[in-house]
Amino acid sequence: MSARREVRLRRRQRVAEGDRPVAHGTWAGYLTDKCRCELCRAFRSAYMKDYRARKAAARP
């Protein structure tokens, strides 16, 4: 197992065990902690909508 994967698995374990709180409604909560609660999904949805708008505005 790669070192990177080991770190991710340990991080998920800590969150699951309650050693580290999940920052709900943030990029870290969604991406790093793999949280899919309503707050985290709403954050990602809004972020991606904004990202696509910025990307479209940058096109010539």
Buried (B, 14 or more C-beta within 10 A) or exposed (E): EEEEEEEEEEBEEEBEEEEEEBBBBBEEBBEBBEBEEEBBBEBBEEEEEEEEEEEEEEEE
